[in-house]
Amino acid sequence: MELITNDKDKITWHLACRAEDVPEDGGACALIEGRQIAIFNFTRRNEWYATDNQCPHRQQMALARGMIGSQLDEPKVACPFHKKTFSLRDGSCLSGDAYRIETYPVRVKEGLVYVGL
């Protein structure tokens, strides 16, 4: 499934998993085009997010196992190893460091989760 947002930007939607495969208020990992993508079902906010699974702090593939929550009104994930926190909206590090993670659009349709790359 493809969505062209304008002449220069093209998003290809990839089937990642079934919605039931991602725990409520938690995350799961999917391999898409050779990348580990963390997918989060933020049930408390009725929102879905996708980011790189790799934490840039120590290059560990662990963000899908991180804890999600909010800092003020910003949805975030905390790396389970060293507790660096990242915005689920834009990937910026909320711990005051210069780290950043990639974020991806998510669609849930008919019980299936799609991630746009």
C-alpha positions as CSV (number, residue, x, y, z in Angstrom):
1,M,0.0,0.0,0.0
2,E,1.5,3.4,-1.0
3,L,0.5,6.9,-0.1
4,I,2.0,9.8,-2.0
5,T,1.9,12.9,0.2
6,N,3.4,15.2,-2.4
7,D,5.6,15.1,-5.5
8,K,8.8,14.7,-3.5
9,D,7.6,12.6,-0.5
10,K,6.4,9.0,-0.9
11,I,5.4,6.8,2.0
12,T,5.2,3.0,1.5
13,W,2.9,1.3,4.1
14,H,4.1,-2.1,5.4
15,L,2.0,-4.6,7.2
16,A,3.8,-5.0,10.5
17,C,1.6,-7.2,12.6
18,R,-1.9,-7.7,14.0
19,A,-3.0,-5.2,16.5
20,E,-3.5,-7.9,19.1
21,D,0.2,-8.8,18.8
22,V,1.2,-5.5,20.5
23,P,0.4,-5.4,24.2
24,E,-1.8,-2.6,25.6
25,D,0.3,0.2,26.9
26,G,3.4,-1.6,25.6
27,G,5.5,-2.4,22.6
28,A,6.5,-5.0,20.2
29,C,9.2,-5.3,17.5
30,A,8.8,-5.9,13.7
31,L,11.4,-6.4,11.1
32,I,10.5,-4.2,8.1
33,E,12.9,-3.8,5.1
34,G,15.8,-5.0,7.3
35,R,15.1,-2.6,10.1
36,Q,13.9,-3.4,13.6
37,I,10.9,-1.1,14.2
38,A,9.4,-0.7,17.7
39,I,5.6,-0.4,17.6
40,F,3.8,1.0,20.6
41,N,0.1,0.6,21.5
42,F,-0.4,3.6,23.9
43,T,-3.9,2.4,24.9
44,R,-4.3,5.1,27.7
45,R,-4.0,7.8,25.0
46,N,-5.7,5.7,22.2
47,E,-2.6,6.3,20.0
48,W,-0.1,4.2,18.1
49,Y,3.5,5.0,17.5
50,A,6.5,3.5,15.7
51,T,10.2,4.2,16.2
52,D,13.6,2.6,15.6
53,N,14.1,-0.2,18.0
54,Q,17.7,0.7,18.6
55,C,18.5,3.0,21.5
56,P,21.2,5.4,20.3
57,H,22.8,5.7,23.7
58,R,24.4,2.2,23.7
59,Q,23.2,0.9,20.3
60,Q,21.0,-1.8,22.0
61,M,17.9,-3.1,20.2
62,A,15.6,-2.6,23.2
63,L,13.2,0.2,22.8
64,A,10.2,-2.1,22.0
65,R,10.7,-3.4,25.6
66,G,10.8,0.0,27.1
67,M,8.2,1.6,29.4
68,I,5.9,4.1,27.8
69,G,4.3,7.1,29.5
70,S,4.0,10.9,29.3
71,Q,6.2,13.8,30.2
72,L,3.8,16.7,30.6
73,D,1.7,15.9,27.5
74,E,4.5,14.4,25.4
75,P,4.2,10.6,24.9
76,K,7.5,8.9,25.5
77,V,9.4,5.7,25.8
78,A,12.2,4.9,28.2
79,C,15.0,2.6,27.3
80,P,14.8,-0.4,29.6
81,F,18.6,-0.5,30.2
82,H,19.7,3.1,30.9
83,K,16.4,4.9,31.1
84,K,17.1,7.5,28.4
85,T,13.7,8.8,27.3
86,F,12.5,9.7,23.8
87,S,9.5,11.5,22.4
88,L,7.3,9.0,20.5
89,R,6.1,12.0,18.3
90,D,9.4,13.3,17.0
91,G,12.2,11.1,18.4
92,S,13.9,13.8,20.4
93,C,15.7,12.8,23.6
94,L,13.8,14.0,26.6
95,S,16.6,13.2,29.0
96,G,18.6,16.3,28.0
97,D,21.0,14.5,25.7
98,A,21.7,15.0,22.0
99,Y,20.4,11.6,21.0
100,R,17.5,11.1,18.6
101,I,15.5,8.2,17.2
102,E,13.6,7.9,14.0
103,T,9.8,7.9,14.2
104,Y,7.4,6.5,11.6
105,P,3.7,7.0,10.9
106,V,1.3,4.2,12.0
107,R,-2.1,3.1,10.7
108,V,-4.4,0.5,12.2
109,K,-7.0,-0.8,9.9
110,E,-9.3,-3.8,10.4
111,G,-7.1,-5.1,13.2
112,L,-3.8,-4.9,11.3
113,V,-1.0,-2.5,12.0
114,Y,0.8,-0.7,9.2
115,V,4.0,1.3,9.4
116,G,5.0,3.9,6.8
117,L,8.6,4.1,5.6
